[in-house]
Amino acid sequence: MALPEDSWDAGNLGCGELVLGLRFRIRAITPGGIFRLIAHDPAAPEDLPSWCRMTGHKLVSAIHPEYLIQRKEN
């Protein structure tokens, strides 16, 4: 697996703030690139897979609180 191009420790941000911050940060990496997210929000294990499905990104790994997300190709 490729190394993450970027990462973000979102701490305890809730879903709304978390996905908004993630949306802007993941745009900065190369399509197909990996983004590492640390999210301590207790809802993250449910919210992040749903967000990935809705946006077309791929959740590569989800071991709370660490998530690896592959940016969609286009």
CHARMM internal coordinates of N, CA and C (Angstrom, degrees):
IC EDIT
DIST 1 N 1 CA 1.4408
DIST 1 CA 1 C 1.5284
ANGL 1 N 1 CA 1 C 109.20
DIST 1 C 2 N 1.2974
ANGL 1 CA 1 C 2 N 115.09
DIHE 1 N 1 CA 1 C 2 N 143.11
DIST 2 N 2 CA 1.4654
ANGL 1 C 2 N 2 CA 120.89
DIHE 1 CA 1 C 2 N 2 CA 179.65
DIST 2 CA 2 C 1.5264
ANGL 2 N 2 CA 2 C 110.52
DIHE 1 C 2 N 2 CA 2 C -69.48
DIST 2 C 3 N 1.3052
ANGL 2 CA 2 C 3 N 115.46
DIHE 2 N 2 CA 2 C 3 N 153.79
DIST 3 N 3 CA 1.4577
ANGL 2 C 3 N 3 CA 120.72
DIHE 2 CA 2 C 3 N 3 CA 176.11
DIST 3 CA 3 C 1.5270
ANGL 3 N 3 CA 3 C 109.71
DIHE 2 C 3 N 3 CA 3 C -75.00
DIST 3 C 4 N 1.3305
ANGL 3 CA 3 C 4 N 117.46
DIHE 3 N 3 CA 3 C 4 N 148.54
DIST 4 N 4 CA 1.4653
ANGL 3 C 4 N 4 CA 119.69
DIHE 3 CA 3 C 4 N 4 CA 177.19
DIST 4 CA 4 C 1.5274
ANGL 4 N 4 CA 4 C 111.22
DIHE 3 C 4 N 4 CA 4 C -61.39
DIST 4 C 5 N 1.3262
ANGL 4 CA 4 C 5 N 115.57
DIHE 4 N 4 CA 4 C 5 N 138.28
DIST 5 N 5 CA 1.4659
ANGL 4 C 5 N 5 CA 121.10
DIHE 4 CA 4 C 5 N 5 CA 176.34
DIST 5 CA 5 C 1.5204
ANGL 5 N 5 CA 5 C 111.05
DIHE 4 C 5 N 5 CA 5 C -77.86
DIST 5 C 6 N 1.3176
ANGL 5 CA 5 C 6 N 116.05
DIHE 5 N 5 CA 5 C 6 N -29.04
DIST 6 N 6 CA 1.4580
ANGL 5 C 6 N 6 CA 120.87
DIHE 5 CA 5 C 6 N 6 CA -178.16
DIST 6 CA 6 C 1.5207
ANGL 6 N 6 CA 6 C 108.04
DIHE 5 C 6 N 6 CA 6 C -154.65
DIST 6 C 7 N 1.3200
ANGL 6 CA 6 C 7 N 115.71
DIHE 6 N 6 CA 6 C 7 N 164.54
DIST 7 N 7 CA 1.4587
ANGL 6 C 7 N 7 CA 119.91
DIHE 6 CA 6 C 7 N 7 CA 177.89
DIST 7 CA 7 C 1.5199
ANGL 7 N 7 CA 7 C 109.50
DIHE 6 C 7 N 7 CA 7 C -147.92
DIST 7 C 8 N 1.3300
ANGL 7 CA 7 C 8 N 114.93
DIHE 7 N 7 CA 7 C 8 N 163.46
DIST 8 N 8 CA 1.4577
ANGL 7 C 8 N 8 CA 121.57
DIHE 7 CA 7 C 8 N 8 CA -179.48
DIST 8 CA 8 C 1.5128
ANGL 8 N 8 CA 8 C 108.90
DIHE 7 C 8 N 8 CA 8 C -151.26
DIST 8 C 9 N 1.3068
ANGL 8 CA 8 C 9 N 116.30
DIHE 8 N 8 CA 8 C 9 N 129.00
DIST 9 N 9 CA 1.4556
ANGL 8 C 9 N 9 CA 121.61
DIHE 8 CA 8 C 9 N 9 CA 172.99
DIST 9 CA 9 C 1.5199
ANGL 9 N 9 CA 9 C 106.88
DIHE 8 C 9 N 9 CA 9 C -96.87
DIST 9 C 10 N 1.3292
ANGL 9 CA 9 C 10 N 116.03
DIHE 9 N 9 CA 9 C 10 N 103.25
DIST 10 N 10 CA 1.4607
ANGL 9 C 10 N 10 CA 121.79
DIHE 9 CA 9 C 10 N 10 CA -177.15
DIST 10 CA 10 C 1.5227
ANGL 10 N 10 CA 10 C 112.38
DIHE 9 C 10 N 10 CA 10 C -84.28
DIST 10 C 11 N 1.3156
ANGL 10 CA 10 C 11 N 116.98
DIHE 10 N 10 CA 10 C 11 N -0.37
DIST 11 N 11 CA 1.4590
ANGL 10 C 11 N 11 CA 120.41
DIHE 10 CA 10 C 11 N 11 CA 177.68
DIST 11 CA 11 C 1.5155
ANGL 11 N 11 CA 11 C 112.03
DIHE 10 C 11 N 11 CA 11 C 57.01
DIST 11 C 12 N 1.3286
ANGL 11 CA 11 C 12 N 116.00
DIHE 11 N 11 CA 11 C 12 N -129.07
DIST 12 N 12 CA 1.4675
ANGL 11 C 12 N 12 CA 121.74
DIHE 11 CA 11 C 12 N 12 CA -178.01
DIST 12 CA 12 C 1.5245
ANGL 12 N 12 CA 12 C 112.93
DIHE 11 C 12 N 12 CA 12 C -102.94
DIST 12 C 13 N 1.3306
ANGL 12 CA 12 C 13 N 117.87
DIHE 12 N 12 CA 12 C 13 N 21.11
DIST 13 N 13 CA 1.4692
ANGL 12 C 13 N 13 CA 119.59
DIHE 12 CA 12 C 13 N 13 CA 178.97
DIST 13 CA 13 C 1.5230
ANGL 13 N 13 CA 13 C 109.94
DIHE 12 C 13 N 13 CA 13 C -56.50
DIST 13 C 14 N 1.3249
ANGL 13 CA 13 C 14 N 115.98
DIHE 13 N 13 CA 13 C 14 N 140.60
DIST 14 N 14 CA 1.4572
ANGL 13 C 14 N 14 CA 121.28
DIHE 13 CA 13 C 14 N 14 CA 176.99
DIST 14 CA 14 C 1.5150
ANGL 14 N 14 CA 14 C 111.32
DIHE 13 C 14 N 14 CA 14 C -77.31
DIST 14 C 15 N 1.3029
ANGL 14 CA 14 C 15 N 115.44
DIHE 14 N 14 CA 14 C 15 N 174.73
DIST 15 N 15 CA 1.4677
ANGL 14 C 15 N 15 CA 122.25
DIHE 14 CA 14 C 15 N 15 CA -172.29
DIST 15 CA 15 C 1.5284
ANGL 15 N 15 CA 15 C 113.36
DIHE 14 C 15 N 15 CA 15 C -52.41
DIST 15 C 16 N 1.3225
ANGL 15 CA 15 C 16 N 117.99
DIHE 15 N 15 CA 15 C 16 N -50.78
DIST 16 N 16 CA 1.4651
ANGL 15 C 16 N 16 CA 120.20
DIHE 15 CA 15 C 16 N 16 CA -176.43
DIST 16 CA 16 C 1.5136
ANGL 16 N 16 CA 16 C 113.20
DIHE 15 C 16 N 16 CA 16 C -59.24
DIST 16 C 17 N 1.3196
ANGL 16 CA 16 C 17 N 115.88
DIHE 16 N 16 CA 16 C 17 N -51.87
DIST 17 N 17 CA 1.4654
ANGL 16 C 17 N 17 CA 120.39
DIHE 16 CA 16 C 17 N 17 CA 179.56
DIST 17 CA 17 C 1.5250
ANGL 17 N 17 CA 17 C 111.00
DIHE 16 C 17 N 17 CA 17 C -66.65
DIST 17 C 18 N 1.3142
ANGL 17 CA 17 C 18 N 115.57
DIHE 17 N 17 CA 17 C 18 N -36.44
DIST 18 N 18 CA 1.4654
ANGL 17 C 18 N 18 CA 120.69
DIHE 17 CA 17 C 18 N 18 CA -179.06
DIST 18 CA 18 C 1.5244
ANGL 18 N 18 CA 18 C 111.38
DIHE 17 C 18 N 18 CA 18 C -62.63
DIST 18 C 19 N 1.3277
ANGL 18 CA 18 C 19 N 117.57
DIHE 18 N 18 CA 18 C 19 N -51.51
DIST 19 N 19 CA 1.4662
ANGL 18 C 19 N 19 CA 118.85
DIHE 18 CA 18 C 19 N 19 CA -176.58
DIST 19 CA 19 C 1.5240
ANGL 19 N 19 CA 19 C 112.08
DIHE 18 C 19 N 19 CA 19 C -70.98
DIST 19 C 20 N 1.3324
ANGL 19 CA 19 C 20 N 117.99
DIHE 19 N 19 CA 19 C 20 N -30.87
DIST 20 N 20 CA 1.4690
ANGL 19 C 20 N 20 CA 118.97
DIHE 19 CA 19 C 20 N 20 CA 175.68
DIST 20 CA 20 C 1.5225
ANGL 20 N 20 CA 20 C 110.59
DIHE 19 C 20 N 20 CA 20 C -65.46
DIST 20 C 21 N 1.3136
ANGL 20 CA 20 C 21 N 116.82
DIHE 20 N 20 CA 20 C 21 N -46.26
DIST 21 N 21 CA 1.4625
ANGL 20 C 21 N 21 CA 120.31
DIHE 20 CA 20 C 21 N 21 CA 178.04
DIST 21 CA 21 C 1.5114
ANGL 21 N 21 CA 21 C 112.03
DIHE 20 C 21 N 21 CA 21 C -63.39
DIST 21 C 22 N 1.3210
ANGL 21 CA 21 C 22 N 116.03
DIHE 21 N 21 CA 21 C 22 N -40.91
DIST 22 N 22 CA 1.4639
ANGL 21 C 22 N 22 CA 120.78
DIHE 21 CA 21 C 22 N 22 CA 179.45
DIST 22 CA 22 C 1.5232
ANGL 22 N 22 CA 22 C 110.77
DIHE 21 C 22 N 22 CA 22 C -64.92
DIST 22 C 23 N 1.3091
ANGL 22 CA 22 C 23 N 116.32
DIHE 22 N 22 CA 22 C 23 N -41.35
DIST 23 N 23 CA 1.4719
ANGL 22 C 23 N 23 CA 120.78
DIHE 22 CA 22 C 23 N 23 CA -179.88
DIST 23 CA 23 C 1.5262
ANGL 23 N 23 CA 23 C 111.29
DIHE 22 C 23 N 23 CA 23 C -55.93
DIST 23 C 24 N 1.3144
ANGL 23 CA 23 C 24 N 117.66
DIHE 23 N 23 CA 23 C 24 N -46.86
DIST 24 N 24 CA 1.4633
ANGL 23 C 24 N 24 CA 120.90
DIHE 23 CA 23 C 24 N 24 CA -178.86
DIST 24 CA 24 C 1.5228
ANGL 24 N 24 CA 24 C 112.07
DIHE 23 C 24 N 24 CA 24 C -71.01
DIST 24 C 25 N 1.3136
ANGL 24 CA 24 C 25 N 116.76
DIHE 24 N 24 CA 24 C 25 N -38.13
DIST 25 N 25 CA 1.4648
ANGL 24 C 25 N 25 CA 119.74
DIHE 24 CA 24 C 25 N 25 CA -177.73
DIST 25 CA 25 C 1.5230
ANGL 25 N 25 CA 25 C 112.40
DIHE 24 C 25 N 25 CA 25 C -71.86
DIST 25 C 26 N 1.3236
ANGL 25 CA 25 C 26 N 117.48
DIHE 25 N 25 CA 25 C 26 N -38.01
DIST 26 N 26 CA 1.4655
ANGL 25 C 26 N 26 CA 119.45
DIHE 25 CA 25 C 26 N 26 CA -177.06
DIST 26 CA 26 C 1.5317
ANGL 26 N 26 CA 26 C 111.04
DIHE 25 C 26 N 26 CA 26 C -71.34
DIST 26 C 27 N 1.3215
ANGL 26 CA 26 C 27 N 117.07
DIHE 26 N 26 CA 26 C 27 N -24.39
DIST 27 N 27 CA 1.4746
ANGL 26 C 27 N 27 CA 120.40
DIHE 26 CA 26 C 27 N 27 CA 176.50
DIST 27 CA 27 C 1.5247
ANGL 27 N 27 CA 27 C 111.95
DIHE 26 C 27 N 27 CA 27 C -64.49
DIST 27 C 28 N 1.3211
ANGL 27 CA 27 C 28 N 116.86
DIHE 27 N 27 CA 27 C 28 N -23.69
DIST 28 N 28 CA 1.4640
ANGL 27 C 28 N 28 CA 121.26
DIHE 27 CA 27 C 28 N 28 CA -175.29
DIST 28 CA 28 C 1.5272
ANGL 28 N 28 CA 28 C 113.07
DIHE 27 C 28 N 28 CA 28 C -80.49
DIST 28 C 29 N 1.3306
ANGL 28 CA 28 C 29 N 117.61
DIHE 28 N 28 CA 28 C 29 N -10.08
DIST 29 N 29 CA 1.4628
ANGL 28 C 29 N 29 CA 118.56
DIHE 28 CA 28 C 29 N 29 CA 179.97
DIST 29 CA 29 C 1.5250
ANGL 29 N 29 CA 29 C 110.45
DIHE 28 C 29 N 29 CA 29 C -99.16
DIST 29 C 30 N 1.3078
ANGL 29 CA 29 C 30 N 115.54
DIHE 29 N 29 CA 29 C 30 N 165.06
DIST 30 N 30 CA 1.4582
ANGL 29 C 30 N 30 CA 122.95
DIHE 29 CA 29 C 30 N 30 CA -178.76
DIST 30 CA 30 C 1.5291
ANGL 30 N 30 CA 30 C 110.70
DIHE 29 C 30 N 30 CA 30 C -65.24
DIST 30 C 31 N 1.3477
ANGL 30 CA 30 C 31 N 118.91
DIHE 30 N 30 CA 30 C 31 N 138.70
DIST 31 N 31 CA 1.4602
ANGL 30 C 31 N 31 CA 119.28
DIHE 30 CA 30 C 31 N 31 CA 173.19
DIST 31 CA 31 C 1.5337
ANGL 31 N 31 CA 31 C 109.97
DIHE 30 C 31 N 31 CA 31 C -53.61
DIST 31 C 32 N 1.3199
ANGL 31 CA 31 C 32 N 115.79
DIHE 31 N 31 CA 31 C 32 N 133.32
DIST 32 N 32 CA 1.4593
ANGL 31 C 32 N 32 CA 121.20
DIHE 31 CA 31 C 32 N 32 CA -176.27
DIST 32 CA 32 C 1.5190
ANGL 32 N 32 CA 32 C 112.98
DIHE 31 C 32 N 32 CA 32 C 88.16
DIST 32 C 33 N 1.3337
ANGL 32 CA 32 C 33 N 116.74
DIHE 32 N 32 CA 32 C 33 N -9.65
DIST 33 N 33 CA 1.4622
ANGL 32 C 33 N 33 CA 121.49
DIHE 32 CA 32 C 33 N 33 CA -179.54
DIST 33 CA 33 C 1.5224
ANGL 33 N 33 CA 33 C 112.07
DIHE 32 C 33 N 33 CA 33 C -75.41
DIST 33 C 34 N 1.3233
ANGL 33 CA 33 C 34 N 115.31
DIHE 33 N 33 CA 33 C 34 N 164.44
DIST 34 N 34 CA 1.4612
ANGL 33 C 34 N 34 CA 122.48
DIHE 33 CA 33 C 34 N 34 CA -177.84
DIST 34 CA 34 C 1.5284
ANGL 34 N 34 CA 34 C 109.87
DIHE 33 C 34 N 34 CA 34 C -103.95
DIST 34 C 35 N 1.3220
ANGL 34 CA 34 C 35 N 114.79
DIHE 34 N 34 CA 34 C 35 N 136.28
DIST 35 N 35 CA 1.4616
ANGL 34 C 35 N 35 CA 122.53
DIHE 34 CA 34 C 35 N 35 CA 177.31
DIST 35 CA 35 C 1.5226
ANGL 35 N 35 CA 35 C 108.39
DIHE 34 C 35 N 35 CA 35 C -119.20
DIST 35 C 36 N 1.3283
ANGL 35 CA 35 C 36 N 116.65
DIHE 35 N 35 CA 35 C 36 N 131.64
DIST 36 N 36 CA 1.4717
ANGL 35 C 36 N 36 CA 121.56
DIHE 35 CA 35 C 36 N 36 CA 179.17
DIST 36 CA 36 C 1.5241
ANGL 36 N 36 CA 36 C 108.66
DIHE 35 C 36 N 36 CA 36 C -101.45
DIST 36 C 37 N 1.3202
ANGL 36 CA 36 C 37 N 115.60
DIHE 36 N 36 CA 36 C 37 N 125.32
DIST 37 N 37 CA 1.4585
ANGL 36 C 37 N 37 CA 122.23
DIHE 36 CA 36 C 37 N 37 CA -179.67
DIST 37 CA 37 C 1.5213
ANGL 37 N 37 CA 37 C 109.73
DIHE 36 C 37 N 37 CA 37 C -120.79
DIST 37 C 38 N 1.3214
ANGL 37 CA 37 C 38 N 115.59
DIHE 37 N 37 CA 37 C 38 N 133.22
DIST 38 N 38 CA 1.4614
ANGL 37 C 38 N 38 CA 121.74
DIHE 37 CA 37 C 38 N 38 CA 170.64
DIST 38 CA 38 C 1.5278
ANGL 38 N 38 CA 38 C 105.77
DIHE 37 C 38 N 38 CA 38 C -108.99
DIST 38 C 39 N 1.3315
ANGL 38 CA 38 C 39 N 116.85
DIHE 38 N 38 CA 38 C 39 N 119.78
DIST 39 N 39 CA 1.4635
ANGL 38 C 39 N 39 CA 121.74
DIHE 38 CA 38 C 39 N 39 CA -177.95
DIST 39 CA 39 C 1.5256
ANGL 39 N 39 CA 39 C 109.16
DIHE 38 C 39 N 39 CA 39 C -137.80
DIST 39 C 40 N 1.3223
ANGL 39 CA 39 C 40 N 116.22
DIHE 39 N 39 CA 39 C 40 N 115.47
DIST 40 N 40 CA 1.4622
ANGL 39 C 40 N 40 CA 121.51
DIHE 39 CA 39 C 40 N 40 CA -178.15
DIST 40 CA 40 C 1.5265
ANGL 40 N 40 CA 40 C 113.00
DIHE 39 C 40 N 40 CA 40 C -90.89
DIST 40 C 41 N 1.3111
ANGL 40 CA 40 C 41 N 118.02
DIHE 40 N 40 CA 40 C 41 N -3.42
DIST 41 N 41 CA 1.4599
ANGL 40 C 41 N 41 CA 121.55
DIHE 40 CA 40 C 41 N 41 CA 178.46
DIST 41 CA 41 C 1.5299
ANGL 41 N 41 CA 41 C 108.91
DIHE 40 C 41 N 41 CA 41 C -56.85
DIST 41 C 42 N 1.3379
ANGL 41 CA 41 C 42 N 118.95
DIHE 41 N 41 CA 41 C 42 N 127.88
DIST 42 N 42 CA 1.4660
ANGL 41 C 42 N 42 CA 120.50
DIHE 41 CA 41 C 42 N 42 CA -179.10
DIST 42 CA 42 C 1.5296
ANGL 42 N 42 CA 42 C 113.56
DIHE 41 C 42 N 42 CA 42 C -61.18
DIST 42 C 43 N 1.3262
ANGL 42 CA 42 C 43 N 118.19
DIHE 42 N 42 CA 42 C 43 N -21.61
DIST 43 N 43 CA 1.4647
ANGL 42 C 43 N 43 CA 121.15
DIHE 42 CA 42 C 43 N 43 CA 179.69
DIST 43 CA 43 C 1.5278
ANGL 43 N 43 CA 43 C 112.74
DIHE 42 C 43 N 43 CA 43 C -86.53
DIST 43 C 44 N 1.3194
ANGL 43 CA 43 C 44 N 117.93
DIHE 43 N 43 CA 43 C 44 N -8.65
DIST 44 N 44 CA 1.4685
ANGL 43 C 44 N 44 CA 121.39
DIHE 43 CA 43 C 44 N 44 CA -176.79
DIST 44 CA 44 C 1.5293
ANGL 44 N 44 CA 44 C 113.65
DIHE 43 C 44 N 44 CA 44 C -56.05
DIST 44 C 45 N 1.3399
ANGL 44 CA 44 C 45 N 120.41
DIHE 44 N 44 CA 44 C 45 N -40.02
DIST 45 N 45 CA 1.4691
ANGL 44 C 45 N 45 CA 119.04
DIHE 44 CA 44 C 45 N 45 CA 179.91
DIST 45 CA 45 C 1.5317
ANGL 45 N 45 CA 45 C 113.89
DIHE 44 C 45 N 45 CA 45 C -60.22
DIST 45 C 46 N 1.3203
ANGL 45 CA 45 C 46 N 117.42
DIHE 45 N 45 CA 45 C 46 N -24.14
DIST 46 N 46 CA 1.4668
ANGL 45 C 46 N 46 CA 120.54
DIHE 45 CA 45 C 46 N 46 CA 176.45
DIST 46 CA 46 C 1.5221
ANGL 46 N 46 CA 46 C 111.54
DIHE 45 C 46 N 46 CA 46 C -96.48
DIST 46 C 47 N 1.3220
ANGL 46 CA 46 C 47 N 116.65
DIHE 46 N 46 CA 46 C 47 N -39.17
DIST 47 N 47 CA 1.4674
ANGL 46 C 47 N 47 CA 120.80
DIHE 46 CA 46 C 47 N 47 CA -174.67
DIST 47 CA 47 C 1.5266
ANGL 47 N 47 CA 47 C 113.52
DIHE 46 C 47 N 47 CA 47 C -71.83
DIST 47 C 48 N 1.3201
ANGL 47 CA 47 C 48 N 117.83
DIHE 47 N 47 CA 47 C 48 N -41.27
DIST 48 N 48 CA 1.4697
ANGL 47 C 48 N 48 CA 119.86
DIHE 47 CA 47 C 48 N 48 CA -175.28
DIST 48 CA 48 C 1.5276
ANGL 48 N 48 CA 48 C 113.46
DIHE 47 C 48 N 48 CA 48 C -67.47
DIST 48 C 49 N 1.3419
ANGL 48 CA 48 C 49 N 120.20
DIHE 48 N 48 CA 48 C 49 N -42.75
DIST 49 N 49 CA 1.4696
ANGL 48 C 49 N 49 CA 118.00
DIHE 48 CA 48 C 49 N 49 CA 175.29
DIST 49 CA 49 C 1.5346
ANGL 49 N 49 CA 49 C 112.13
DIHE 48 C 49 N 49 CA 49 C -60.34
DIST 49 C 50 N 1.3283
ANGL 49 CA 49 C 50 N 116.73
DIHE 49 N 49 CA 49 C 50 N -39.14
DIST 50 N 50 CA 1.4701
ANGL 49 C 50 N 50 CA 120.17
DIHE 49 CA 49 C 50 N 50 CA 178.27
DIST 50 CA 50 C 1.5206
ANGL 50 N 50 CA 50 C 110.90
DIHE 49 C 50 N 50 CA 50 C -64.33
DIST 50 C 51 N 1.3321
ANGL 50 CA 50 C 51 N 116.90
DIHE 50 N 50 CA 50 C 51 N -43.42
DIST 51 N 51 CA 1.4625
ANGL 50 C 51 N 51 CA 121.02
DIHE 50 CA 50 C 51 N 51 CA 179.45
DIST 51 CA 51 C 1.5244
ANGL 51 N 51 CA 51 C 110.32
DIHE 50 C 51 N 51 CA 51 C -61.64
DIST 51 C 52 N 1.3276
ANGL 51 CA 51 C 52 N 116.80
DIHE 51 N 51 CA 51 C 52 N -42.39
DIST 52 N 52 CA 1.4668
ANGL 51 C 52 N 52 CA 120.20
DIHE 51 CA 51 C 52 N 52 CA 179.31
DIST 52 CA 52 C 1.5284
ANGL 52 N 52 CA 52 C 110.89
DIHE 51 C 52 N 52 CA 52 C -62.38
DIST 52 C 53 N 1.3279
ANGL 52 CA 52 C 53 N 117.07
DIHE 52 N 52 CA 52 C 53 N -43.89
DIST 53 N 53 CA 1.4736
ANGL 52 C 53 N 53 CA 119.69
DIHE 52 CA 52 C 53 N 53 CA 178.53
DIST 53 CA 53 C 1.5219
ANGL 53 N 53 CA 53 C 110.84
DIHE 52 C 53 N 53 CA 53 C -61.19
DIST 53 C 54 N 1.3246
ANGL 53 CA 53 C 54 N 117.37
DIHE 53 N 53 CA 53 C 54 N -42.32
DIST 54 N 54 CA 1.4689
ANGL 53 C 54 N 54 CA 121.04
DIHE 53 CA 53 C 54 N 54 CA -177.48
DIST 54 CA 54 C 1.5215
ANGL 54 N 54 CA 54 C 112.59
DIHE 53 C 54 N 54 CA 54 C -70.01
DIST 54 C 55 N 1.3214
ANGL 54 CA 54 C 55 N 117.73
DIHE 54 N 54 CA 54 C 55 N -30.94
DIST 55 N 55 CA 1.4633
ANGL 54 C 55 N 55 CA 120.85
DIHE 54 CA 54 C 55 N 55 CA -175.45
DIST 55 CA 55 C 1.5245
ANGL 55 N 55 CA 55 C 113.59
DIHE 54 C 55 N 55 CA 55 C -97.99
DIST 55 C 56 N 1.3332
ANGL 55 CA 55 C 56 N 117.47
DIHE 55 N 55 CA 55 C 56 N -12.86
DIST 56 N 56 CA 1.4609
ANGL 55 C 56 N 56 CA 120.58
DIHE 55 CA 55 C 56 N 56 CA -179.93
DIST 56 CA 56 C 1.5129
ANGL 56 N 56 CA 56 C 114.69
DIHE 55 C 56 N 56 CA 56 C 90.64
DIST 56 C 57 N 1.3364
ANGL 56 CA 56 C 57 N 117.46
DIHE 56 N 56 CA 56 C 57 N 0.72
DIST 57 N 57 CA 1.4603
ANGL 56 C 57 N 57 CA 120.67
DIHE 56 CA 56 C 57 N 57 CA 175.78
DIST 57 CA 57 C 1.5275
ANGL 57 N 57 CA 57 C 108.57
DIHE 56 C 57 N 57 CA 57 C -79.57
DIST 57 C 58 N 1.3314
ANGL 57 CA 57 C 58 N 116.59
DIHE 57 N 57 CA 57 C 58 N 162.34
DIST 58 N 58 CA 1.4633
ANGL 57 C 58 N 58 CA 120.82
DIHE 57 CA 57 C 58 N 58 CA -177.64
DIST 58 CA 58 C 1.5254
ANGL 58 N 58 CA 58 C 110.15
DIHE 57 C 58 N 58 CA 58 C -111.60
DIST 58 C 59 N 1.3143
ANGL 58 CA 58 C 59 N 115.64
DIHE 58 N 58 CA 58 C 59 N 126.39
DIST 59 N 59 CA 1.4591
ANGL 58 C 59 N 59 CA 120.70
DIHE 58 CA 58 C 59 N 59 CA 175.06
DIST 59 CA 59 C 1.5222
ANGL 59 N 59 CA 59 C 107.19
DIHE 58 C 59 N 59 CA 59 C -82.59
DIST 59 C 60 N 1.3196
ANGL 59 CA 59 C 60 N 116.28
DIHE 59 N 59 CA 59 C 60 N 106.69
DIST 60 N 60 CA 1.4637
ANGL 59 C 60 N 60 CA 122.54
DIHE 59 CA 59 C 60 N 60 CA -174.61
DIST 60 CA 60 C 1.5196
ANGL 60 N 60 CA 60 C 110.79
DIHE 59 C 60 N 60 CA 60 C -81.58
DIST 60 C 61 N 1.3272
ANGL 60 CA 60 C 61 N 116.32
DIHE 60 N 60 CA 60 C 61 N -39.68
DIST 61 N 61 CA 1.4609
ANGL 60 C 61 N 61 CA 121.44
DIHE 60 CA 60 C 61 N 61 CA -178.28
DIST 61 CA 61 C 1.5197
ANGL 61 N 61 CA 61 C 108.72
DIHE 60 C 61 N 61 CA 61 C -149.51
DIST 61 C 62 N 1.3308
ANGL 61 CA 61 C 62 N 115.47
DIHE 61 N 61 CA 61 C 62 N 139.18
DIST 62 N 62 CA 1.4635
ANGL 61 C 62 N 62 CA 120.43
DIHE 61 CA 61 C 62 N 62 CA 179.42
DIST 62 CA 62 C 1.5187
ANGL 62 N 62 CA 62 C 109.19
DIHE 61 C 62 N 62 CA 62 C -139.92
DIST 62 C 63 N 1.3206
ANGL 62 CA 62 C 63 N 115.53
DIHE 62 N 62 CA 62 C 63 N 88.64
DIST 63 N 63 CA 1.4600
ANGL 62 C 63 N 63 CA 121.32
DIHE 62 CA 62 C 63 N 63 CA 175.09
DIST 63 CA 63 C 1.5237
ANGL 63 N 63 CA 63 C 105.32
DIHE 62 C 63 N 63 CA 63 C -120.12
DIST 63 C 64 N 1.3287
ANGL 63 CA 63 C 64 N 114.77
DIHE 63 N 63 CA 63 C 64 N 92.93
DIST 64 N 64 CA 1.4692
ANGL 63 C 64 N 64 CA 121.63
DIHE 63 CA 63 C 64 N 64 CA -173.52
DIST 64 CA 64 C 1.5176
ANGL 64 N 64 CA 64 C 110.82
DIHE 63 C 64 N 64 CA 64 C -47.92
DIST 64 C 65 N 1.3090
ANGL 64 CA 64 C 65 N 118.60
DIHE 64 N 64 CA 64 C 65 N 127.59
DIST 65 N 65 CA 1.4619
ANGL 64 C 65 N 65 CA 130.66
DIHE 64 CA 64 C 65 N 65 CA 13.45
DIST 65 CA 65 C 1.5307
ANGL 65 N 65 CA 65 C 114.45
DIHE 64 C 65 N 65 CA 65 C -98.84
DIST 65 C 66 N 1.3448
ANGL 65 CA 65 C 66 N 118.53
DIHE 65 N 65 CA 65 C 66 N 12.00
DIST 66 N 66 CA 1.4662
ANGL 65 C 66 N 66 CA 120.46
DIHE 65 CA 65 C 66 N 66 CA -176.82
DIST 66 CA 66 C 1.5282
ANGL 66 N 66 CA 66 C 110.86
DIHE 65 C 66 N 66 CA 66 C -103.89
DIST 66 C 67 N 1.3223
ANGL 66 CA 66 C 67 N 115.30
DIHE 66 N 66 CA 66 C 67 N 131.56
DIST 67 N 67 CA 1.4621
ANGL 66 C 67 N 67 CA 122.32
DIHE 66 CA 66 C 67 N 67 CA -178.75
DIST 67 CA 67 C 1.5195
ANGL 67 N 67 CA 67 C 109.19
DIHE 66 C 67 N 67 CA 67 C -130.65
DIST 67 C 68 N 1.3228
ANGL 67 CA 67 C 68 N 116.37
DIHE 67 N 67 CA 67 C 68 N 136.15
DIST 68 N 68 CA 1.4598
ANGL 67 C 68 N 68 CA 121.65
DIHE 67 CA 67 C 68 N 68 CA 173.66
DIST 68 CA 68 C 1.5222
ANGL 68 N 68 CA 68 C 107.24
DIHE 67 C 68 N 68 CA 68 C -112.37
DIST 68 C 69 N 1.3170
ANGL 68 CA 68 C 69 N 115.42
DIHE 68 N 68 CA 68 C 69 N 125.52
DIST 69 N 69 CA 1.4609
ANGL 68 C 69 N 69 CA 121.83
DIHE 68 CA 68 C 69 N 69 CA -176.10
DIST 69 CA 69 C 1.5148
ANGL 69 N 69 CA 69 C 108.61
DIHE 68 C 69 N 69 CA 69 C -123.59
DIST 69 C 70 N 1.3316
ANGL 69 CA 69 C 70 N 115.60
DIHE 69 N 69 CA 69 C 70 N 129.58
DIST 70 N 70 CA 1.4606
ANGL 69 C 70 N 70 CA 120.65
DIHE 69 CA 69 C 70 N 70 CA 176.76
DIST 70 CA 70 C 1.5206
ANGL 70 N 70 CA 70 C 108.12
DIHE 69 C 70 N 70 CA 70 C -95.34
DIST 70 C 71 N 1.3227
ANGL 70 CA 70 C 71 N 115.17
DIHE 70 N 70 CA 70 C 71 N 124.16
DIST 71 N 71 CA 1.4655
ANGL 70 C 71 N 71 CA 119.60
DIHE 70 CA 70 C 71 N 71 CA 179.30
DIST 71 CA 71 C 1.5228
ANGL 71 N 71 CA 71 C 109.90
DIHE 70 C 71 N 71 CA 71 C -66.75
DIST 71 C 72 N 1.3278
ANGL 71 CA 71 C 72 N 115.63
DIHE 71 N 71 CA 71 C 72 N 139.59
DIST 72 N 72 CA 1.4619
ANGL 71 C 72 N 72 CA 119.42
DIHE 71 CA 71 C 72 N 72 CA 178.84
DIST 72 CA 72 C 1.5200
ANGL 72 N 72 CA 72 C 109.96
DIHE 71 C 72 N 72 CA 72 C -61.68
DIST 72 C 73 N 1.3127
ANGL 72 CA 72 C 73 N 115.33
DIHE 72 N 72 CA 72 C 73 N 155.85
DIST 73 N 73 CA 1.4669
ANGL 72 C 73 N 73 CA 120.88
DIHE 72 CA 72 C 73 N 73 CA -175.81
DIST 73 CA 73 C 1.5200
ANGL 73 N 73 CA 73 C 112.82
DIHE 72 C 73 N 73 CA 73 C -67.39
DIST 73 C 74 N 1.3015
ANGL 73 CA 73 C 74 N 118.17
DIHE 73 N 73 CA 73 C 74 N -32.94
DIST 74 N 74 CA 1.4609
ANGL 73 C 74 N 74 CA 119.62
DIHE 73 CA 73 C 74 N 74 CA -177.11
DIST 74 CA 74 C 1.5020
ANGL 74 N 74 CA 74 C 111.23
DIHE 73 C 74 N 74 CA 74 C -145.51
END
COOR INIT
IC SEED 1 N 1 CA 1 C
IC BUILD
